[in-house]
Amino acid sequence: MMPWVGAIVPAAGRSERMAGMEKQFVPLGDRPLIAWCIDALERSPVVVAVVVAVSEQRMSTMTALSRERRWKKTTFVTGGERRQDSVASALKALMAVDWVLVHDGDRPFLDERLIVEGIRAAEQTGVAVAAVPVTDTIKVVNEAGAVLATPTRDSLRAVQTPQVLRADIMREAYVGVQETATDDAMLAERLGYAVQVYPGSGENIKVTVPYDLVIAEAIARRRLGWR
């Protein structure tokens, strides 16, 4: 039997580093940026439900976009101040599933390979994250900027989303969480769960600053077959 997978998309951020642009709704190719990953989740045969956490101010815009793109699996909840608050809000609204897949709404280029391989990897330990090898040399520094260590790149990975967690682990990880967490696997790690890394994608970029849109537009045009 195919596992039941529910997806959560946190997309309630304020886009503070985007020079006044609200990145989720910036046109990217033939659709708003946020629509790319939701379209991928809607197409996926293994995903049975999608819950997107958005700001209260953008709820009507997202509802209209859902009608325009004819999303059938997707519902919306009001997000919170922090990413983890948005994920927690969406988790409460998610139907009973076997696995929970979390994918950031500002990573537009989700595809079926990332979804399926994430589930397969998570079956090994209960938690899996997409990641890519680090290509730059990393320095550990103190508050004064002095270098404390230079870890070898062979053991370093830059973590992306999707992050896939068994549903019971996901719900346990979010019980009473207070500390700020930059990803969901971190919360599972703190409970003692092992996290499996699987290959991410160089195109699975996160749009954080305006320059990222230049790269994202080039990827979108190539995927659409535009010159």
VOGU-3710 file (C-alpha; in Angstrom, 3 decimals, decimal comma):
1> mmpwvgaivp> 0,000/0,000/0,000  1,150/3,516/-0,748  1,728/5,564/2,415  -0,519/8,530/3,077  1,591/11,652/2,896  0,425/15,060/4,014  2,365/18,170/2,998  2,874/21,386/4,922  4,074/24,564/3,204  5,095/27,420/5,526
11> aagrsermag> 4,656/30,628/3,516  3,800/33,335/6,024  7,177/35,071/6,126  7,550/38,814/5,791  10,221/38,745/3,045  12,343/41,203/5,020  15,424/40,769/2,788  13,585/41,152/-0,524  13,809/44,955/-0,913  10,080/45,451/-0,417
21> mekqfvplgd> 8,975/42,579/-2,654  6,653/39,909/-1,259  8,556/36,975/-2,665  5,766/34,386/-2,516  3,792/36,371/-5,083  6,584/37,584/-7,356  5,868/36,403/-10,939  8,168/33,525/-11,830  7,771/32,313/-15,387  4,059/31,821/-15,931
31> rpliawcida> 2,853/31,881/-12,305  3,542/33,350/-8,847  6,558/31,874/-7,073  4,476/30,130/-4,378  2,436/28,296/-7,025  5,407/26,283/-8,284  5,832/24,065/-5,232  2,096/23,762/-4,571  1,560/22,665/-8,176  4,194/19,945/-7,663
41> lerspvvvav> 2,473/18,721/-4,501  -0,924/18,780/-6,208  0,451/16,622/-9,039  2,158/14,106/-6,769  0,249/10,808/-6,536  1,656/10,124/-3,051  0,516/13,410/-1,476  -3,084/13,273/-0,273  -3,382/16,693/1,382  -1,549/20,017/1,385
51> vvavseqrms> -1,851/22,665/4,111  -0,297/26,055/3,378  0,337/28,532/6,193  0,010/32,114/4,960  -0,305/35,533/6,550  -3,794/36,720/7,396  -3,361/39,631/4,975  -2,730/37,248/2,074  -5,431/34,683/2,800  -7,868/36,048/0,205
61> tmtalsrerr> -5,098/36,275/-2,407  -4,144/32,640/-1,846  -7,764/31,517/-1,967  -8,185/33,248/-5,322  -4,962/31,693/-6,610  -6,192/28,261/-5,536  -9,375/28,719/-7,582  -7,392/29,981/-10,566  -5,022/27,002/-10,542  -7,755/24,513/-9,608
71> wkkttfvtgg> -5,989/23,080/-6,596  -7,982/20,185/-5,139  -5,845/18,981/-2,207  -4,824/22,352/-0,811  -6,242/24,239/2,180  -4,943/27,303/4,006  -4,337/28,292/7,609  -3,083/31,497/9,161  0,633/31,308/9,841  2,554/32,563/12,843
81> errqdsvasa> 5,405/34,889/13,681  8,109/32,235/13,228  8,441/29,427/10,696  7,839/26,824/13,412  4,648/28,632/14,456  3,363/28,368/10,895  4,267/24,677/10,697  2,564/23,998/14,036  -0,593/25,753/12,854  -0,648/23,713/9,635
91> lkalmavdwv> 0,049/20,492/11,509  -3,068/20,979/13,624  -5,129/21,305/10,451  -3,587/18,344/8,629  -5,673/15,210/8,255  -4,513/11,850/9,660  -1,564/10,701/7,540  1,384/8,312/7,820  4,057/10,837/6,882  4,391/14,616/6,986
101> lvhdgdrpfl> 6,429/16,381/4,312  7,416/19,991/4,999  8,571/22,165/2,121  9,367/25,864/2,284  7,135/28,001/0,105  10,121/30,040/-1,058  11,770/26,988/-2,656  9,817/26,892/-5,935  11,467/23,971/-7,729  10,156/20,968/-5,839
111> derlivegir> 9,753/17,872/-8,010  8,494/14,311/-7,700  11,995/12,882/-7,278  12,573/14,978/-4,156  9,210/13,919/-2,761  9,514/10,173/-3,396  13,168/9,861/-2,400  12,433/11,796/0,773  9,765/9,308/1,782  12,010/6,350/0,998
121> aaeqtgvava> 14,859/7,833/3,029  12,561/8,611/5,954  11,437/4,986/6,060  14,945/4,107/7,319  14,902/6,187/10,515  11,596/8,057/10,633  13,136/11,400/9,596  14,829/12,491/6,371  16,071/15,765/4,923  17,172/16,771/1,443
131> avpvtdtikv> 20,708/18,162/1,399  23,561/18,986/-0,955  27,343/18,916/-0,384  28,903/22,174/0,756  31,208/23,582/-1,942  32,588/26,626/-0,102  35,124/26,364/2,694  33,382/26,944/6,030  34,969/28,777/8,966  33,774/28,615/12,557
141> vneagavlat> 34,333/32,028/14,141  33,791/33,704/17,502  31,930/36,962/18,172  35,041/38,983/17,310  35,370/37,287/13,928  38,411/35,222/14,819  38,523/31,772/13,215  38,117/28,922/15,690  38,028/25,981/13,292  37,808/24,972/9,635
151> ptrdslravq> 35,726/21,798/9,349  36,367/19,519/6,395  33,814/19,883/3,646  33,444/16,121/3,222  31,283/15,922/6,325  29,235/19,075/5,687  25,859/19,308/3,979  23,626/22,284/3,221  20,143/21,229/4,270  17,140/21,972/2,071
161> tpqvlradim> 13,508/20,970/2,136  11,569/18,701/1,736  11,949/17,325/5,218  9,918/14,176/5,772  8,947/12,890/9,201  6,812/9,992/10,330  3,593/11,603/11,496  3,887/10,490/15,130  7,451/11,844/15,333  6,360/15,123/13,769
171> reayvgvqet> 3,554/15,578/16,257  5,789/14,621/19,182  8,442/17,082/18,021  5,946/19,936/18,023  4,456/19,314/21,459  5,167/22,357/23,601  8,133/23,512/21,550  9,356/26,930/22,684  12,873/27,337/21,331  13,423/28,750/17,859
181> atddamlaer> 14,091/25,996/15,339  15,271/26,625/11,792  14,032/23,271/10,536  11,827/20,373/11,579  14,550/17,739/11,696  16,296/19,767/14,402  13,345/19,243/16,717  13,349/15,501/16,020  17,111/15,352/16,639  16,615/16,917/20,070
191> lgyavqvypg> 14,242/14,088/20,932  16,922/11,560/20,007  15,683/10,505/16,567  18,236/9,749/13,865  17,965/11,837/10,710  18,717/10,406/7,281  20,117/12,721/4,600  19,226/12,143/0,945  20,362/13,970/-2,211  18,784/17,362/-2,727
201> sgenikvtvp> 19,084/19,402/-5,896  21,171/22,318/-7,031  18,028/23,820/-8,548  16,109/23,501/-5,287  17,128/27,024/-4,327  15,634/29,183/-1,602  14,624/32,669/-2,710  15,849/34,935/0,084  17,308/38,068/-1,548  16,501/39,815/-4,864
211> ydlviaeaia> 19,490/38,255/-6,653  18,030/34,802/-6,051  15,154/35,757/-8,354  17,586/36,107/-11,265  18,622/32,477/-10,810  15,070/31,338/-10,170  13,793/33,018/-13,327  16,470/31,285/-15,407  15,499/27,890/-13,937  11,811/28,582/-14,473
221> rrrlgwr> 12,301/29,591/-18,104  14,328/26,456/-18,784  11,699/24,225/-17,178  8,983/25,919/-19,196  10,971/25,570/-22,416  11,184/29,329/-22,855  14,172/30,942/-24,552
//
